[in-house]
Amino acid sequence: MAILERITRNIDNRYWDPGTKAFPVKNRYTAGVAGQWFFEELKENGKIYGSRCEDCAVTYVPARIYCERCFKRLEKEKDWLDVGTEGEIHSFTAVHRTKTGEEKEEPSLVAAVKIADGLLIHRLAGVKPEQVEIGMKVKAEFKPKDERQGGIEDIKHFKPL
Amino acid sequence: MRKVAMVGAGMTKFVRRALETPKELSYEAAKTTLDSCGLSLDDVDCVAHGTAPDAFDGIHQNGEYMACGSGGWNKPTMRVFVGGATGVHAIAHGWYHVASGLFDTCLVVCEEKMSSAMPHAQGFFLTIFDSITERPLQPNLLWIFALEMNRYMERYGYTKEDMALAAVNNKRNGLKHPASQFTDEVTVDDVVNSEMMAYPVSRLDVSPVSDGAAAVLLAAEPVARRLTDKPVWIEGVGWTLDTAYWATRDLSYPRYLDKAARMAYDMAGIREPHKQIDIAEPYDPFDYKALHHLEGLQLSPRGKTVELLRDGHFAMDGNMPMCPSGGLLGVGNPIAAAGTMKACELFWQLRGEAGERQVPGNPRLGVAQAWGDLMQVSSVVVAGI
């Protein structure tokens, strides 16, 4: 879902559905102050941003507006940095079953990719399950710019270098 | 048990839709609170935080999610949630942590982000009712508040105009609160003539949907005295539950609050609350609830509250100002944060730091209250200087 799209007037929705007698409610999340900046960089510039607390010597990825260890405010101008689009596989799994329990034709790969001191959870591509190793260097592959919507799936997947 | 004081307080603005995530809102309130008393996160021994239903923020197990924004990283952290009563309940919960001797300081943070629920947070309330006897009738909170309001008015011969007086009072006070989401004063006519929601509840009888967070820092006596010349002591806390068969409650009198208030007053050594309490922050999601709760808090005789209100007893310059903050009707109602905002108000008022909305005459003793769950739980905190 695009993060910039919002319903701002409740009246634009119909509360009770007379047919089903349901009151459909869903959650529509704001990306937050940090999230808005982070995803705009991802969408517009294809960059991954982290934020660094010098006092704690930690670089958070994705970037945040505060350090959870010491509560220092991490300012975009001062403390945010482009951490590049490469990382290393910190851990991974090969998913063999669909969420309804059927066996997949090909297992799909999911990795925790370490970038600076943070982890991004994402899909892995361009590598067979038996070839994946912890510690392997990977790089983010982005969707073309006109398909990016300001979400985590603007990154298609990570691929071994 | 050790004496416990509030030594710092802070909050975000209350708004209809915040860009901040629940974590970020919690951070802003918690950080402001620490800054207000010159402490850093290292000085915080534990965190007591609260949000009301997970459904509003839309994050299951929201307590864990927002812990890092509340300062809970690598600290003993515990969440309470009792619906609307959460904001004051969390103070009692934090008080326990310190009064028990287990911790010297406790950061209490409450947050709610109701705007995530689309189209409206009311939809989630459907699931709090009995799934067999009530849910098929599609109840929502406006309905059941309407039943209660109607019964309360009937018992004492009150009119909608009478109830609207409370909305006018609180909304006027709220205009002076820098965190308020309102800009306009309203009149009794405005309230009575606003859109009918569920008789007798009209739109302006009701507090708004809001996003926001509020926090206080609690400290044990020796620490509190080192930190500030003006600790605001937690003199008493109380909480009770009435029946979950909500429709069998006495709708015209908040019995759930009667006992909670008496528990807090007993702890505080207060025998005549209507004479001893200087400022009252009754929970006011609806205008009639402010009056209903003043009666439950033993601050006004049953059935005489409107008369006292008309006489100016509860005005800012009256004997017992009601909701000097503006309350939920005047500041906003991010559920859990709203109750904590009331405790923050006691902190600022009793220290004489409430600025433009400072109650005259150096108030020394105040009470804040919140109410929630299935309309049957109430929490009370008495604070004094």
HADDOCK unambig.tbl for C-alpha pairs under 7 A between the chains (distance, minus, plus):
assign (segid A and resid 10 and name CA) (segid B and resid 119 and name CA) 5.55 0.50 0.50
assign (segid A and resid 10 and name CA) (segid B and resid 120 and name CA) 6.97 0.50 0.50
assign (segid A and resid 13 and name CA) (segid B and resid 119 and name CA) 6.22 0.50 0.50
assign (segid A and resid 23 and name CA) (segid B and resid 123 and name CA) 5.73 0.50 0.50
assign (segid A and resid 24 and name CA) (segid B and resid 123 and name CA) 6.92 0.50 0.50
assign (segid A and resid 25 and name CA) (segid B and resid 117 and name CA) 6.51 0.50 0.50
assign (segid A and resid 25 and name CA) (segid B and resid 118 and name CA) 5.44 0.50 0.50
assign (segid A and resid 25 and name CA) (segid B and resid 119 and name CA) 6.14 0.50 0.50
assign (segid A and resid 25 and name CA) (segid B and resid 123 and name CA) 5.77 0.50 0.50
assign (segid A and resid 26 and name CA) (segid B and resid 117 and name CA) 5.83 0.50 0.50
assign (segid A and resid 26 and name CA) (segid B and resid 118 and name CA) 5.30 0.50 0.50
assign (segid A and resid 27 and name CA) (segid B and resid 58 and name CA) 5.63 0.50 0.50
assign (segid A and resid 27 and name CA) (segid B and resid 116 and name CA) 5.01 0.50 0.50
assign (segid A and resid 27 and name CA) (segid B and resid 117 and name CA) 4.66 0.50 0.50
assign (segid A and resid 27 and name CA) (segid B and resid 118 and name CA) 5.75 0.50 0.50
assign (segid A and resid 28 and name CA) (segid B and resid 116 and name CA) 4.93 0.50 0.50
assign (segid A and resid 28 and name CA) (segid B and resid 117 and name CA) 6.46 0.50 0.50
assign (segid A and resid 28 and name CA) (segid B and resid 118 and name CA) 6.47 0.50 0.50
assign (segid A and resid 29 and name CA) (segid B and resid 116 and name CA) 5.36 0.50 0.50
assign (segid A and resid 30 and name CA) (segid B and resid 19 and name CA) 5.95 0.50 0.50
assign (segid A and resid 30 and name CA) (segid B and resid 21 and name CA) 6.43 0.50 0.50
assign (segid A and resid 31 and name CA) (segid B and resid 21 and name CA) 6.63 0.50 0.50
assign (segid A and resid 32 and name CA) (segid B and resid 19 and name CA) 5.08 0.50 0.50
assign (segid A and resid 32 and name CA) (segid B and resid 20 and name CA) 4.16 0.50 0.50
assign (segid A and resid 32 and name CA) (segid B and resid 21 and name CA) 4.62 0.50 0.50
assign (segid A and resid 33 and name CA) (segid B and resid 19 and name CA) 6.14 0.50 0.50
assign (segid A and resid 33 and name CA) (segid B and resid 20 and name CA) 5.35 0.50 0.50
assign (segid A and resid 68 and name CA) (segid B and resid 68 and name CA) 5.66 0.50 0.50
assign (segid A and resid 68 and name CA) (segid B and resid 69 and name CA) 6.86 0.50 0.50
assign (segid A and resid 68 and name CA) (segid B and resid 71 and name CA) 6.72 0.50 0.50
assign (segid A and resid 68 and name CA) (segid B and resid 73 and name CA) 6.20 0.50 0.50
assign (segid A and resid 69 and name CA) (segid B and resid 73 and name CA) 6.32 0.50 0.50
assign (segid A and resid 70 and name CA) (segid B and resid 41 and name CA) 5.71 0.50 0.50
assign (segid A and resid 71 and name CA) (segid B and resid 31 and name CA) 6.97 0.50 0.50
assign (segid A and resid 71 and name CA) (segid B and resid 41 and name CA) 6.43 0.50 0.50
